[in-house]
Amino acid sequence: MSMQFVYTQQDFVTDLCRNSGNNSATRSLSTKFDATIRAGWADRMARRLFRYQLGDLQTRILQGPHGYVAQLNIQRGIERRKPQEIVSIKQEFSAKQFNFNKINPDEIIFEMMKVTTGGTALTSNAQCPQPQKMVVLVNVSPLEFGHCLFVPDPSHCLPQVLTRFAIQVGIEAVLLSSDPAFRMGFNSLGAFASVNHLHLHGYYLDHALKIESKPAKPLCPEKGFYRMLDFPAGFLFYAESEEVEKVAGAICEVTDFLVNDNIAHNLFLTRGSPPCGQMQSEQDCLLRTGVRIAVWPRISCFGAKEESAFNVALCELAGHLPFKNKRDFEVTTENDVISIIQRYLLPDDKFHRLEQKLTEHLMCL
């Protein structure tokens, strides 16, 4: 039987900030969440349950204002499981394809379950009143240290479409960590999801990303909804510990809207400063008390299309660039990155129409 990781809202870390002038953070001691993931992940690596051994990755920061973090991970490009053939954003789950009910059980680190102050467990929805669990397992083709997959009860066989429960636990996982290096993310079908079985990614990247503090314009701030003012064009939600359920509901309204409109999308969750339309003070930029959730609607990509340098998915849109070959890693510039990413973004007119529709939709709720 898998280890149970039970948590409450009191376990959330709410007093985090980055130190000025470097990538480190002012943080409390490692939380139980961090310690359990790190120890479990290292144990599975020592037991050779991964497709390759992951050492320290060669890393360079690309010159330019975006501060892209480039990493060379040749083995992932060679050894990872071949992505499934995806033909639709609404593609149904298929038990015949690889899914997380077929993994080696030893890959599971723990099962997450939240208990409220009244002693009841978090459930997925009103029609599914039984306690809902989030299974956390190692990604056997890791991007970085601690790379795990967060799978809402795999036996439910859900397709790769976000649910309110999945995004809420994703935000809560970031709040359970005392390390701002811990990130979560989601790729929809048509946005380089490789398995059509609902899952989020979680991993540690010990480099500051611009998305943690870039300015944003309020669209529907009472729902935590903003538009990012910097490249790449996308939307932003922000939640502190007491706002998680409300913001998770608003995010799900947006992603449901995108799915119904057949618009592929990527999400990235990270500790970040509260959104602000103007330049923030240095101290405000260093605050990491809440979670930023970026949502990028994008052009769908089906079939076996792949960039030679990198695919444009949740990491790349957030500024983390895993490269699959040494030459691209060494010679790619910030302008090259922007050119590649731009190909996958919605045209400006379509993005602004979508912005208006989503803002109106959230305001009517």
C-alpha positions as MATLAB code, in Angstrom:
seq = 'MSMQFVYTQQDFVTDLCRNSGNNSATRSLSTKFDATIRAGWADRMARRLFRYQLGDLQTRILQGPHGYVAQLNIQRGIERRKPQEIVSIKQEFSAKQFNFNKINPDEIIFEMMKVTTGGTALTSNAQCPQPQKMVVLVNVSPLEFGHCLFVPDPSHCLPQVLTRFAIQVGIEAVLLSSDPAFRMGFNSLGAFASVNHLHLHGYYLDHALKIESKPAKPLCPEKGFYRMLDFPAGFLFYAESEEVEKVAGAICEVTDFLVNDNIAHNLFLTRGSPPCGQMQSEQDCLLRTGVRIAVWPRISCFGAKEESAFNVALCELAGHLPFKNKRDFEVTTENDVISIIQRYLLPDDKFHRLEQKLTEHLMCL';
ca = [
       0.000    0.000    0.000;
       1.289    3.480   -0.903;
       2.366    5.958    1.763;
      -0.386    8.414    2.723;
       0.500   12.112    2.852;
      -2.254   13.859    4.798;
      -2.189   17.655    5.074;
      -4.307   20.571    6.249;
      -4.361   24.287    5.417;
      -2.183   24.870    8.485;
       0.672   23.134    6.633;
       0.855   25.885    3.974;
       3.994   28.055    4.057;
       2.964   31.713    3.919;
       6.102   33.673    4.891;
       8.457   33.072    1.981;
      10.615   35.567    0.070;
      13.660   35.521   -2.186;
      16.954   37.067   -1.127;
      18.067   40.136   -3.048;
      20.803   39.691   -5.632;
      20.776   35.900   -6.028;
      18.569   32.903   -6.632;
      18.382   31.743   -3.027;
      15.434   32.246   -0.711;
      14.720   33.155    2.845;
      12.896   30.013    3.850;
      11.981   27.964    6.853;
      13.369   24.492    7.326;
      12.421   21.953    4.680;
       8.758   21.000    5.039;
       7.486   17.442    5.334;
       6.240   17.756    1.749;
       9.678   18.719    0.393;
      11.494   16.131    2.511;
       9.155   13.333    1.406;
       9.423   14.143   -2.307;
      13.208   14.604   -2.221;
      13.846   11.427   -0.250;
      11.377    9.361   -2.265;
      12.708   10.635   -5.578;
      16.359   10.035   -4.612;
      15.453    6.542   -3.401;
      13.856    5.645   -6.765;
      16.868    7.058   -8.587;
      19.217    4.921   -6.452;
      17.040    1.886   -7.224;
      17.347    2.670  -10.970;
      13.612    2.958  -11.590;
      14.259    5.819  -14.023;
      15.033    5.500  -17.721;
      18.354    7.282  -17.125;
      20.465    8.646  -14.303;
      20.045   12.391  -13.860;
      23.105   14.233  -12.577;
      23.742   17.961  -12.348;
      22.518   19.462  -15.606;
      24.710   21.868  -17.538;
      22.944   25.232  -17.259;
      23.394   28.688  -18.745;
      21.349   31.885  -18.488;
      20.745   33.379  -21.930;
      21.750   37.007  -22.300;
      18.820   39.393  -22.522;
      15.969   40.827  -20.476;
      13.942   37.582  -20.324;
      16.607   35.709  -18.385;
      15.878   32.336  -20.017;
      17.304   29.376  -18.082;
      18.723   26.879  -20.590;
      19.603   23.331  -19.539;
      21.136   20.475  -21.493;
      19.247   17.182  -21.005;
      20.297   14.917  -23.871;
      19.115   11.685  -22.246;
      15.516   12.848  -21.963;
      15.363   13.421  -25.695;
      16.741    9.926  -26.354;
      15.246    7.766  -23.624;
      11.773    9.160  -22.872;
       8.687    7.183  -23.820;
       7.330    8.014  -27.274;
       4.443   10.504  -26.921;
       0.969    9.219  -27.715;
      -0.738   10.164  -30.955;
      -3.036   13.054  -30.068;
      -5.622   14.241  -32.595;
      -8.018   16.338  -30.497;
      -8.044   18.516  -27.378;
     -11.162   16.567  -26.323;
      -9.743   13.117  -27.058;
     -11.217   10.435  -24.799;
      -9.147    8.332  -22.423;
      -8.132    4.975  -23.911;
      -7.275    2.035  -21.664;
      -5.385    0.485  -24.585;
      -2.804    3.295  -24.559;
      -0.157    3.753  -21.898;
      -1.663    5.225  -18.747;
      -0.736    5.563  -15.086;
      -2.620    2.407  -14.097;
       0.120    0.491  -15.938;
       3.171    1.836  -14.098;
       5.460   -0.036  -11.752;
       3.866    0.522   -8.301;
       7.334    1.230   -6.896;
       7.314    4.518   -8.839;
       4.652    5.903   -6.472;
       6.091    8.091   -3.695;
       2.856    8.838   -1.840;
      -0.856    9.603   -2.099;
      -1.900   13.131   -1.095;
      -5.119   13.762    0.789;
      -6.272   17.021    2.370;
      -8.220   17.050    5.607;
     -10.227   20.136    6.544;
     -10.257   21.630   10.019;
     -13.493   19.747   10.650;
     -11.724   16.479    9.961;
     -13.302   15.749    6.562;
     -11.282   14.964    3.454;
     -11.288   17.056    0.271;
     -13.560   15.570   -2.403;
     -13.423   16.015   -6.141;
     -16.992   17.302   -6.605;
     -20.550   17.029   -5.335;
     -21.259   14.005   -7.548;
     -18.145   12.237   -6.202;
     -18.389   12.674   -2.422;
     -15.774   10.097   -1.512;
     -12.324   11.410   -0.485;
     -10.256   12.179   -3.553;
      -6.583   11.338   -3.615;
      -3.724   12.720   -5.660;
      -1.133   10.063   -6.469;
       2.426   11.401   -6.695;
       4.881    9.289   -8.695;
       8.298    9.846  -10.170;
       8.564   10.888  -13.806;
      10.900    8.185  -15.088;
      12.163   10.594  -17.787;
      12.931   13.572  -15.527;
      13.509   17.173  -16.591;
      15.118   18.138  -13.310;
      15.621   17.005   -9.726;
      12.418   15.884   -8.031;
      10.429   15.707  -11.277;
       7.172   13.975  -10.345;
       3.725   13.483  -11.830;
       0.622   14.368   -9.827;
      -2.234   12.099  -10.939;
      -5.775   12.483   -9.548;
      -6.925    8.977   -8.576;
      -5.638    7.072  -11.647;
      -8.456    4.497  -11.399;
     -10.924    7.199  -12.494;
      -9.259    7.135  -15.953;
      -9.740   10.848  -16.600;
      -8.514   12.347  -19.901;
      -5.971   15.189  -19.914;
      -8.501   17.931  -19.146;
      -8.029   19.951  -15.976;
     -10.501   19.537  -13.130;
     -11.068   21.872  -10.221;
      -9.688   19.268   -7.838;
      -6.501   18.828   -9.902;
      -5.714   22.530  -10.092;
      -6.592   23.116   -6.438;
      -4.204   20.402   -5.264;
      -1.592   21.732   -7.682;
      -1.749   25.169   -6.039;
      -1.742   23.593   -2.590;
       1.338   21.521   -3.425;
       3.255   24.736   -4.173;
       2.046   26.192   -0.862;
       3.155   23.039    0.989;
       6.735   23.616   -0.166;
       9.080   25.996    1.623;
      11.292   26.140   -1.470;
      10.427   28.694   -4.222;
      12.307   26.396   -6.600;
       9.348   23.973   -6.572;
       7.129   24.406   -9.643;
       4.002   22.725  -11.002;
       2.593   22.691  -14.504;
       0.101   21.257  -16.973;
       0.110   20.628  -20.727;
      -3.266   20.150  -22.398;
      -3.774   17.848  -25.345;
      -2.491   19.693  -28.399;
       0.022   21.534  -26.179;
       2.619   18.747  -25.953;
       0.897   16.559  -23.375;
       2.416   13.142  -24.081;
      -0.070   10.965  -22.134;
      -3.868   11.295  -22.284;
      -4.438   10.518  -18.591;
      -4.965   13.489  -16.299;
      -1.694   14.576  -14.670;
       0.306   17.620  -13.628;
       4.074   17.969  -13.461;
       6.025   19.031  -10.388;
       9.777   19.599  -10.115;
      12.503   21.752   -8.556;
      14.333   24.381  -10.625;
      16.790   26.263   -8.444;
      16.953   29.348  -10.654;
      14.757   32.436  -10.415;
      12.372   32.961  -13.349;
      11.077   36.316  -14.563;
       7.514   35.020  -14.406;
       7.754   35.099  -10.607;
       7.507   38.894  -10.583;
       6.664   40.226  -14.054;
       3.935   42.931  -14.094;
       0.321   42.142  -14.960;
      -2.830   44.080  -15.826;
      -5.957   43.372  -13.728;
      -8.843   41.951  -15.776;
     -11.087   40.544  -13.063;
      -9.016   40.945   -9.892;
     -11.804   39.797   -7.578;
     -11.358   36.370   -9.218;
      -7.558   36.714   -9.192;
      -7.479   37.114  -13.010;
      -4.847   39.229  -14.814;
      -3.099   39.555  -18.182;
       0.677   39.361  -18.289;
       2.221   42.475  -19.813;
       5.397   40.801  -21.052;
       6.181   38.157  -23.671;
       4.804   35.533  -24.095;
       1.191   36.757  -24.067;
      -0.885   34.921  -21.506;
      -3.141   35.184  -18.492;
      -2.222   35.115  -14.841;
      -4.005   34.090  -11.662;
      -2.724   34.733   -8.177;
      -3.718   32.976   -4.958;
      -2.622   33.180   -1.370;
      -3.470   30.409    1.070;
      -6.981   31.564    1.967;
      -7.990   32.111   -1.703;
      -7.064   28.739   -3.191;
     -10.552   27.286   -3.646;
     -11.971   30.480   -5.182;
      -9.060   30.918   -7.596;
      -8.996   27.211   -8.515;
     -12.653   27.517   -9.499;
     -11.940   30.559  -11.682;
      -8.992   28.818  -13.365;
     -11.171   25.822  -14.132;
     -13.798   28.116  -15.666;
     -11.086   29.476  -17.985;
      -9.631   26.090  -18.939;
     -13.130   24.641  -19.508;
     -13.835   27.615  -21.787;
     -10.623   26.923  -23.704;
     -11.402   23.214  -24.060;
     -14.941   23.956  -25.297;
     -13.433   26.394  -27.816;
     -10.803   23.820  -28.892;
      -7.918   26.027  -27.753;
      -4.825   24.204  -26.492;
      -3.168   25.608  -23.373;
      -0.293   25.302  -20.918;
      -0.203   26.211  -17.231;
       2.721   26.955  -14.938;
       2.440   27.314  -11.162;
       5.179   28.930   -9.104;
       5.748   30.985   -5.999;
       5.556   34.631   -6.996;
       4.908   38.188   -5.924;
       1.399   39.705   -5.970;
       0.586   41.002   -9.485;
       1.018   44.696  -10.133;
       0.471   46.774  -13.270;
       3.419   49.039  -12.558;
       7.006   48.342  -11.601;
       7.043   46.989   -8.071;
       9.446   47.971   -5.341;
      12.390   45.623   -4.936;
      10.967   44.345   -1.657;
       7.553   43.591   -3.203;
       9.233   41.749   -6.085;
      10.960   39.455   -3.592;
       7.765   38.371   -1.827;
       6.803   34.738   -2.420;
       3.827   34.456   -0.079;
       1.414   33.352   -2.806;
       1.229   31.304   -5.997;
       1.188   32.642   -9.545;
      -0.642   30.473  -12.069;
       0.128   31.356  -15.691;
      -2.278   30.206  -18.412;
      -1.131   30.386  -22.019;
      -3.694   29.725  -24.757;
      -1.776   28.671  -27.829;
      -1.899   27.175  -31.293;
      -2.597   23.443  -31.191;
       0.166   21.073  -32.221;
      -0.897   17.544  -33.147;
       1.056   14.615  -34.514;
       4.805   14.142  -34.256;
       5.855   17.773  -34.810;
       8.883   18.699  -32.716;
      11.283   21.609  -32.732;
      14.899   20.599  -33.204;
      15.939   22.829  -30.307;
      13.038   22.411  -27.871;
       9.309   21.862  -27.703;
       7.148   24.770  -26.577;
       5.269   23.556  -23.518;
       4.808   24.565  -19.879;
       8.524   24.901  -19.014;
       9.576   26.820  -22.089;
       6.739   29.353  -21.867;
       7.753   30.020  -18.258;
      11.394   30.627  -19.209;
      12.944   27.194  -18.500;
      14.429   25.672  -21.667;
      15.415   21.968  -21.600;
      17.561   21.355  -24.704;
      17.943   17.937  -26.312;
      21.266   18.491  -28.096;
      24.503   20.246  -27.231;
      24.802   22.496  -30.295;
      21.375   24.082  -29.850;
      22.105   24.497  -26.138;
      25.361   26.327  -26.888;
      24.301   28.612  -29.749;
      20.632   29.470  -29.195;
      20.069   33.139  -28.332;
      17.174   34.899  -26.641;
      15.972   36.141  -30.039;
      15.989   32.551  -31.342;
      13.883   31.470  -28.366;
      11.371   34.274  -28.892;
      11.108   33.387  -32.588;
      10.381   29.715  -31.821;
       7.849   30.455  -29.068;
       6.065   33.092  -31.190;
       5.107   30.409  -33.738;
       2.934   28.700  -31.125;
       1.187   31.755  -29.656;
      -2.270   32.896  -30.718;
      -2.325   35.830  -33.164;
      -2.767   39.145  -31.328;
      -6.319   39.739  -32.580;
      -7.484   36.274  -31.523;
      -5.794   36.618  -28.130;
      -7.472   39.974  -27.417;
     -10.904   38.645  -28.446;
     -10.338   35.706  -26.117;
      -9.271   38.070  -23.325;
     -12.541   39.988  -23.667;
     -14.655   36.820  -23.698;
     -12.921   35.313  -20.660;
     -13.149   38.548  -18.674;
     -16.869   38.855  -19.406;
     -17.380   35.175  -18.564;
     -15.674   35.459  -15.170;
     -17.461   38.689  -14.295;
     -20.835   37.003  -14.884;
     -20.157   34.191  -12.420;
];
